Amino acid sequence: MLTRNRLLATASLVLGAGALLTGCQGHGKFTSEAIEQAELRQAQMKAATEWDMARQQFLAGDLKKARRSIDNSIAYNAEVVKSHVLRARILIETGDLEMALGSIQAAKDVHAELTAGPEEEENPKRKKGLSKREQQEETPDEQLTEAFYYEGIIYERLSEFEEALESFELAMAADETDAQFPMAAAEMMIELDRLDDAKNLLQAKLQRFEHNAGIRQTLGHIAMIQENYPRAVTLFEEACLLGPGDPILREDLVRAQLASGAFTEAESSLAWLLSEPGYDSRDDLQRLHAKLLIKIDRPVEARELIMQLTADKRYASDLELWIDLGNVAAILKDQHRLRSAGQRVVGLAPGRAEGYIFTAMFLRARGDLDRATRVLGDAIERDPTDTRAPILQGLIFAELNRSDDAREAFALAARRDPQNAQARELLAAVSARSGNALAEVDGDE
């Protein structure tokens, strides 16, 4: 009995030793695959975590941390298209455009590998040699669409508008549900001076995107460039209805209304815009408001607004603002401000005619007519296209009963602008009194 027990114990030791030896020889095939899969899953989870961190940091504006996180994500798993696209977006914001293009190309390469068919498995990177359009036609999914869109943005910032247009068109062809793609393509056509192509593209999208304000806004910009101001007003009005409360759309509408001569409507739209937070402090809009107030015969309000601006030290040397003050002072016969505007404009821009005209108007009001005509002579010399100075000079000459000098001044204004009805009428009147023919208008200056 003892012998049997010893034999069994010996056998157990041998079997145990055999098991230990077998274990020391390495994992079996299935065990190794399981470990590899576990490691792969762990790397994928880490990559996903880093990607999510990178995205949150990017949205928060912390580009440095976002760059570090997305690089970590790609290090864990480089076979994710959206990781390379996010990296490109981060690089775009940091101004590293060439590197961003490299990330876009990496995204397209990864996509080509992941979507390779059976014939391509032996050489999954075959698609690298294809053109952008060929790649898009073979793999038109959401991630590649996004890659092409941001590629277009990169080329746009590099001022390579043809390349940008191609990328935006590819994104547009792959996803017909996103209005930003045709708008981006149309903007590149505008940059390339292909206005009719841009207009036709967007008009074809109006039915699909009937509730999209941006399509109409871009069409409105095209109409403004083509100087079709009434059409621009209509398009911006439609955009404002689709995007109520959007101050950018309302500003576009204001400028279109101003260009079309709808001054009352423009002032009303501008008043709404100036009531929006942040817009009431914009000096350019305040100045535009002053111009519109003059246009709709509210010069007193315009003068007060301009005076508030000129009282600001920042605008002590703002030429156009002082010219605006001179114009409204002339309307209101405000001699004090007419004089100050004339002096300031002459001091800021002695080569411009406006300052001399304001000064001459002030002198005329004081009764210093001879000096006023001499100052207007300075204005006439400085601007060979201006008709205001010779007309005013002619009127003063007429007051001085210097008919020949008046006729010469009116003739000069008529030659400078043959369509100026006031100049022609004044010339006809003074010529009739002095017996000279109106045909003198056609002579040389």
C-alpha positions as CSV (number, residue, x, y, z in Angstrom):
1,M,0.0,0.0,0.0
2,L,2.8,2.4,0.9
3,T,4.6,1.6,-2.4
4,R,1.4,2.4,-4.4
5,N,1.0,5.8,-2.6
6,R,4.6,6.7,-3.3
7,L,4.2,5.8,-7.0
8,L,1.1,8.0,-7.2
9,A,2.9,10.9,-5.5
10,T,5.8,10.5,-7.9
11,A,3.5,10.5,-10.9
12,S,1.9,13.7,-9.7
13,L,5.2,15.5,-9.3
14,V,6.2,14.4,-12.8
15,L,2.9,15.7,-14.3
16,G,3.2,18.9,-12.3
17,A,6.7,19.5,-13.6
18,G,5.5,18.8,-17.1
19,A,2.8,21.4,-16.7
20,L,5.3,23.9,-15.5
21,L,7.6,23.2,-18.4
22,T,4.8,23.5,-20.8
23,G,3.9,26.9,-19.3
24,C,7.4,28.2,-19.6
25,Q,7.4,27.5,-23.3
26,G,5.0,30.5,-24.0
27,H,1.4,31.2,-24.6
28,G,-0.7,29.2,-27.0
29,K,-2.0,30.6,-30.2
30,F,-5.4,31.6,-28.9
31,T,-3.9,33.1,-25.7
32,S,-1.6,35.3,-27.7
33,E,-4.4,36.5,-30.0
34,A,-6.5,37.3,-26.9
35,I,-3.7,39.4,-25.4
36,E,-3.1,41.2,-28.7
37,Q,-6.8,42.0,-28.9
38,A,-6.9,43.2,-25.4
39,E,-3.9,45.5,-26.0
40,L,-5.5,46.8,-29.2
41,R,-8.8,47.5,-27.4
42,Q,-6.9,49.3,-24.6
43,A,-5.0,51.4,-27.2
44,Q,-8.3,52.2,-28.9
45,M,-9.9,53.3,-25.7
46,K,-6.9,55.5,-24.8
47,A,-7.0,57.0,-28.3
48,A,-10.7,57.7,-28.0
49,T,-10.2,59.3,-24.6
50,E,-7.4,61.5,-25.9
51,W,-9.5,62.4,-28.9
52,D,-12.4,63.5,-26.8
53,M,-10.0,65.6,-24.6
54,A,-8.5,67.2,-27.7
55,R,-11.9,68.1,-29.1
56,Q,-13.0,69.7,-25.8
57,Q,-9.8,71.6,-25.5
58,F,-10.1,72.7,-29.1
59,L,-13.6,74.0,-28.6
60,A,-12.5,75.8,-25.4
61,G,-9.7,77.5,-27.4
62,D,-6.8,75.8,-25.6
63,L,-5.0,74.9,-28.8
64,K,-1.7,73.9,-27.2
65,K,-3.3,71.3,-25.0
66,A,-5.5,70.2,-27.9
67,R,-2.5,69.6,-30.1
68,R,-0.8,67.5,-27.4
69,S,-3.9,65.4,-26.8
70,I,-4.6,64.7,-30.5
71,D,-1.0,63.8,-31.1
72,N,-1.3,61.3,-28.2
73,S,-4.5,59.9,-29.7
74,I,-2.8,59.3,-33.0
75,A,0.1,57.7,-31.3
76,Y,-2.2,55.2,-29.7
77,N,-4.2,54.6,-32.9
78,A,-3.2,56.2,-36.2
79,E,-5.9,54.4,-38.1
80,V,-8.8,56.9,-37.3
81,V,-9.8,59.4,-40.0
82,K,-11.4,61.9,-37.7
83,S,-8.3,62.1,-35.5
84,H,-6.2,63.4,-38.5
85,V,-9.1,65.8,-39.4
86,L,-9.2,67.2,-35.9
87,R,-5.5,67.6,-35.9
88,A,-5.8,69.5,-39.2
89,R,-8.4,71.8,-37.7
90,I,-6.2,72.6,-34.7
91,L,-3.3,73.3,-37.0
92,I,-5.5,75.6,-39.1
93,E,-6.2,77.7,-36.1
94,T,-2.6,77.9,-35.1
95,G,-1.6,79.0,-38.6
96,D,0.4,75.8,-39.5
97,L,-1.3,75.4,-42.8
98,E,1.3,73.2,-44.5
99,M,1.2,70.8,-41.6
100,A,-2.6,70.9,-41.7
101,L,-2.5,69.8,-45.3
102,G,-0.3,66.9,-44.3
103,S,-2.9,65.9,-41.7
104,I,-5.7,66.0,-44.3
105,Q,-3.6,63.8,-46.6
106,A,-3.1,61.4,-43.7
107,A,-6.8,61.3,-43.1
108,K,-7.4,60.5,-46.8
109,D,-4.7,57.8,-46.8
110,V,-6.2,56.1,-43.7
111,H,-9.6,56.3,-45.3
112,A,-8.3,54.7,-48.4
113,E,-6.7,51.8,-46.4
114,L,-9.8,51.2,-44.3
115,T,-12.2,51.1,-47.3
116,A,-9.9,49.1,-49.7
117,G,-11.7,46.3,-51.5
118,P,-10.5,42.7,-51.8
119,E,-8.3,43.5,-54.8
120,E,-6.6,46.3,-52.8
121,E,-5.8,44.4,-49.6
122,E,-2.3,43.4,-50.9
123,N,-1.5,47.1,-51.5
124,P,-3.9,49.1,-49.4
125,K,-2.3,52.4,-50.2
126,R,-2.9,52.3,-53.9
127,K,-5.4,55.1,-53.6
128,K,-2.7,57.6,-52.7
129,G,-1.9,58.1,-56.4
130,L,-5.5,59.0,-57.3
131,S,-6.7,62.6,-57.7
132,K,-8.9,64.2,-55.1
133,R,-11.9,63.8,-57.3
134,E,-11.2,60.1,-57.9
135,Q,-10.8,59.4,-54.2
136,Q,-14.0,61.2,-53.4
137,E,-16.0,59.3,-56.0
138,E,-14.8,56.0,-54.6
139,T,-15.2,56.8,-50.9
140,P,-17.9,59.4,-50.4
141,D,-18.6,59.1,-46.6
142,E,-19.0,61.6,-43.9
143,Q,-15.4,61.6,-42.6
144,L,-13.8,62.1,-46.0
145,T,-16.3,64.8,-46.8
146,E,-15.2,66.7,-43.7
147,A,-11.6,66.2,-44.7
148,F,-12.2,67.8,-48.1
149,Y,-14.1,70.7,-46.5
150,Y,-11.3,71.6,-44.2
151,E,-8.8,71.1,-47.0
152,G,-10.8,73.7,-48.9
153,I,-10.5,76.1,-46.0
154,I,-6.7,75.6,-45.9
155,Y,-6.3,76.3,-49.6
156,E,-8.6,79.4,-49.2
157,R,-6.3,80.8,-46.5
158,L,-3.4,80.1,-48.8
159,S,-5.2,82.1,-51.5
160,E,-5.2,79.0,-53.7
161,F,-8.8,79.5,-54.7
162,E,-8.9,77.0,-57.6
163,E,-7.8,74.2,-55.3
164,A,-10.1,75.4,-52.6
165,L,-13.0,75.4,-55.0
166,E,-12.2,71.9,-56.1
167,S,-12.2,70.6,-52.5
168,F,-15.5,72.4,-51.6
169,E,-17.1,71.0,-54.7
170,L,-16.1,67.5,-53.7
171,A,-17.5,68.0,-50.2
172,M,-20.7,69.4,-51.8
173,A,-21.0,66.4,-54.1
174,A,-20.6,63.9,-51.3
175,D,-23.1,65.6,-48.9
176,E,-26.0,67.4,-50.6
177,T,-27.7,68.1,-47.2
178,D,-25.3,70.6,-45.9
179,A,-25.7,74.2,-47.1
180,Q,-22.2,75.3,-46.0
181,F,-20.6,73.4,-48.9
182,P,-22.3,75.2,-51.8
183,M,-21.9,78.5,-50.0
184,A,-18.2,77.9,-49.6
185,A,-17.9,76.9,-53.2
186,A,-19.8,80.0,-54.3
187,E,-17.5,82.2,-52.3
188,M,-14.5,80.8,-54.1
189,M,-16.2,81.4,-57.4
190,I,-16.7,85.0,-56.3
191,E,-13.0,85.2,-55.5
192,L,-12.2,83.9,-59.0
193,D,-14.6,86.5,-60.5
194,R,-17.0,83.8,-61.6
195,L,-20.0,85.7,-60.4
196,D,-22.6,84.1,-62.7
197,D,-21.4,80.6,-61.9
198,A,-21.7,81.4,-58.2
199,K,-25.2,82.9,-58.7
200,N,-26.4,79.9,-60.7
201,L,-25.0,77.4,-58.2
202,L,-26.8,79.0,-55.3
203,Q,-30.0,79.7,-57.1
204,A,-30.1,76.0,-58.0
205,K,-29.9,75.3,-54.2
206,L,-32.7,77.6,-53.1
207,Q,-35.4,75.0,-53.2
208,R,-33.4,72.5,-51.3
209,F,-32.4,75.0,-48.7
210,E,-35.5,77.2,-48.7
211,H,-35.2,78.0,-45.0
212,N,-31.5,78.8,-45.1
213,A,-30.6,82.5,-44.6
214,G,-27.0,82.0,-45.7
215,I,-27.8,81.1,-49.3
216,R,-29.8,84.2,-49.7
217,Q,-27.2,86.3,-48.0
218,T,-24.4,85.1,-50.3
219,L,-26.7,85.7,-53.3
220,G,-27.2,89.2,-51.9
221,H,-23.5,89.8,-51.8
222,I,-23.3,88.8,-55.5
223,A,-26.1,91.2,-56.4
224,M,-24.2,94.0,-54.5
225,I,-21.0,93.3,-56.5
226,Q,-23.0,93.3,-59.7
227,E,-24.6,96.6,-58.6
228,N,-28.1,95.1,-58.7
229,Y,-29.1,96.9,-55.5
230,P,-32.9,96.4,-55.6
231,R,-32.3,92.6,-56.0
232,A,-29.8,92.7,-53.1
233,V,-32.3,94.4,-50.9
234,T,-34.9,91.7,-51.6
235,L,-32.4,88.9,-50.9
236,F,-31.2,90.5,-47.6
237,E,-34.8,91.1,-46.6
238,E,-35.6,87.4,-47.2
239,A,-32.5,86.4,-45.2
240,C,-33.5,88.6,-42.3
241,L,-36.9,86.9,-42.2
242,L,-35.2,83.5,-42.1
243,G,-32.7,84.7,-39.6
244,P,-34.6,87.1,-37.3
245,G,-32.4,88.8,-34.8
246,D,-29.1,88.2,-36.8
247,P,-27.4,91.6,-36.7
248,I,-25.0,90.6,-39.5
249,L,-27.9,90.1,-41.9
250,R,-29.4,93.4,-40.8
251,E,-26.1,95.2,-41.5
252,D,-26.0,93.8,-45.0
253,L,-29.6,94.9,-45.5
254,V,-28.7,98.5,-44.3
255,R,-25.9,98.8,-46.8
256,A,-28.0,97.4,-49.7
257,Q,-30.9,99.9,-48.9
258,L,-28.4,102.7,-48.7
259,A,-26.9,101.7,-52.1
260,S,-30.4,101.5,-53.7
261,G,-31.4,104.9,-52.4
262,A,-34.0,103.6,-49.9
263,F,-32.7,106.0,-47.2
264,T,-35.8,105.9,-45.0
265,E,-35.8,102.1,-44.9
266,A,-32.0,102.1,-44.3
267,E,-32.3,104.4,-41.4
268,S,-35.0,102.3,-39.8
269,S,-33.0,99.1,-40.3
270,L,-29.9,100.9,-38.9
271,A,-31.8,102.1,-35.8
272,W,-32.7,98.5,-35.1
273,L,-29.1,97.4,-35.5
274,L,-27.8,100.2,-33.2
275,S,-30.1,98.9,-30.5
276,E,-28.3,95.5,-30.4
277,P,-25.6,95.0,-27.7
278,G,-22.1,95.8,-29.1
279,Y,-23.4,97.6,-32.2
280,D,-24.4,100.8,-30.5
281,S,-20.7,101.5,-29.8
282,R,-19.5,100.9,-33.4
283,D,-18.3,104.3,-34.7
284,D,-18.6,103.3,-38.4
285,L,-22.3,102.6,-37.9
286,Q,-22.7,105.9,-36.0
287,R,-21.1,107.7,-39.0
288,L,-23.3,105.8,-41.4
289,H,-26.3,106.9,-39.3
290,A,-25.3,110.5,-39.6
291,K,-25.1,110.2,-43.4
292,L,-28.6,108.7,-43.5
293,L,-30.0,111.3,-41.2
294,I,-28.8,114.0,-43.7
295,K,-30.3,112.0,-46.6
296,I,-33.7,111.9,-44.9
297,D,-33.7,115.6,-44.0
298,R,-32.8,115.3,-40.4
299,P,-29.6,117.4,-40.4
300,V,-29.9,118.6,-36.8
301,E,-29.7,115.1,-35.5
302,A,-26.9,114.3,-37.9
303,R,-24.9,117.4,-36.6
304,E,-25.3,116.3,-33.0
305,L,-24.1,112.8,-33.8
306,I,-21.1,114.0,-35.8
307,M,-20.2,116.5,-33.1
308,Q,-20.1,113.7,-30.5
309,L,-17.7,111.8,-32.7
310,T,-15.4,114.8,-33.5
311,A,-15.2,115.5,-29.7
312,D,-13.5,112.2,-29.3
313,K,-9.7,112.5,-29.4
314,R,-9.5,109.4,-31.5
315,Y,-11.1,111.3,-34.4
316,A,-9.3,114.6,-34.2
317,S,-7.6,113.8,-37.5
318,D,-10.5,111.9,-39.2
319,L,-10.8,113.7,-42.5
320,E,-14.0,112.2,-43.7
321,L,-15.7,112.9,-40.4
322,W,-14.8,116.6,-40.6
323,I,-16.0,116.7,-44.2
324,D,-19.3,115.3,-43.0
325,L,-19.5,118.0,-40.4
326,G,-18.8,120.7,-43.0
327,N,-21.6,119.3,-45.2
328,V,-24.2,119.3,-42.5
329,A,-23.1,122.7,-41.3
330,A,-23.6,124.0,-44.8
331,I,-27.1,122.6,-44.8
332,L,-27.9,124.2,-41.5
333,K,-26.0,127.5,-42.3
334,D,-24.1,126.9,-39.1
335,Q,-21.3,129.3,-39.8
336,H,-19.2,128.6,-36.7
337,R,-18.9,124.9,-37.5
338,L,-18.6,125.5,-41.2
339,R,-15.5,127.6,-40.5
340,S,-14.0,125.1,-38.1
341,A,-14.6,122.2,-40.5
342,G,-13.0,124.2,-43.4
343,Q,-9.9,124.9,-41.4
344,R,-9.6,121.4,-40.1
345,V,-10.0,119.8,-43.6
346,V,-7.5,122.2,-45.2
347,G,-5.1,121.4,-42.4
348,L,-5.6,117.6,-42.8
349,A,-5.7,117.4,-46.6
350,P,-4.5,120.6,-48.3
351,G,-4.8,118.8,-51.7
352,R,-8.5,118.2,-51.3
353,A,-11.1,120.7,-52.5
354,E,-13.7,120.4,-49.7
355,G,-11.9,122.4,-47.1
356,Y,-11.5,125.4,-49.4
357,I,-15.2,125.2,-50.4
358,F,-16.3,125.2,-46.7
359,T,-14.1,128.2,-46.1
360,A,-15.4,130.0,-49.1
361,M,-19.0,129.4,-48.0
362,F,-18.2,130.9,-44.6
363,L,-16.5,133.9,-46.3
364,R,-19.5,134.4,-48.6
365,A,-21.9,134.4,-45.6
366,R,-19.7,137.1,-44.0
367,G,-19.9,139.2,-47.1
368,D,-16.2,138.8,-48.0
369,L,-17.0,137.8,-51.6
370,D,-13.6,138.7,-53.3
371,R,-11.7,136.6,-50.9
372,A,-14.3,133.8,-51.3
373,T,-13.7,133.7,-55.1
374,R,-9.9,133.5,-54.5
375,V,-10.3,130.6,-52.1
376,L,-12.6,128.8,-54.6
377,G,-9.8,129.2,-57.2
378,D,-7.6,127.1,-54.9
379,A,-10.3,124.5,-54.7
380,I,-10.7,124.4,-58.5
381,E,-6.9,123.9,-59.0
382,R,-6.8,121.0,-56.5
383,D,-9.6,118.9,-58.0
384,P,-9.9,118.9,-61.8
385,T,-13.2,116.9,-61.6
386,D,-15.1,118.9,-59.0
387,T,-18.0,121.0,-60.1
388,R,-19.1,122.4,-56.7
389,A,-16.3,125.0,-56.6
390,P,-16.7,126.5,-60.1
391,I,-20.5,126.6,-59.6
392,L,-20.2,128.4,-56.3
393,Q,-17.5,130.7,-57.7
394,G,-19.8,131.5,-60.6
395,L,-22.7,132.4,-58.3
396,I,-20.4,134.7,-56.3
397,F,-19.1,136.3,-59.5
398,A,-22.8,136.9,-60.5
399,E,-23.4,138.6,-57.1
400,L,-20.4,140.8,-57.9
401,N,-21.9,141.6,-61.4
402,R,-18.8,140.0,-63.0
403,S,-20.9,138.3,-65.7
404,D,-17.9,137.2,-67.9
405,D,-16.2,135.6,-64.9
406,A,-19.4,134.0,-63.9
407,R,-20.0,132.6,-67.4
408,E,-16.4,131.2,-67.5
409,A,-16.9,129.5,-64.1
410,F,-20.2,127.9,-65.1
411,A,-18.7,126.8,-68.5
412,L,-15.9,125.1,-66.6
413,A,-18.4,123.2,-64.4
414,A,-20.3,122.2,-67.5
415,R,-17.2,120.9,-69.2
416,R,-16.2,119.0,-66.2
417,D,-19.6,117.3,-66.0
418,P,-21.7,117.7,-69.2
419,Q,-24.6,115.9,-67.4
420,N,-24.7,118.5,-64.6
421,A,-28.1,120.2,-65.2
422,Q,-27.4,123.0,-62.7
423,A,-24.2,124.0,-64.4
424,R,-25.8,124.1,-67.8
425,E,-28.8,126.0,-66.6
426,L,-26.7,128.7,-64.9
427,L,-24.4,128.9,-68.0
428,A,-27.5,129.4,-70.2
429,A,-28.9,132.1,-68.0
430,V,-25.7,134.1,-67.8
431,S,-24.9,133.6,-71.5
432,A,-28.3,134.8,-72.5
433,R,-27.9,138.0,-70.5
434,S,-24.4,138.7,-72.0
435,G,-25.4,137.6,-75.5
436,N,-23.1,134.6,-75.7
437,A,-24.1,131.3,-77.2
438,L,-24.5,128.2,-75.1
439,A,-22.3,126.4,-77.5
440,E,-19.3,127.6,-75.5
441,V,-19.9,124.6,-73.3
442,D,-18.2,122.4,-75.9
443,G,-15.0,124.4,-75.9
444,D,-11.7,123.3,-74.3
445,E,-11.0,124.0,-70.7
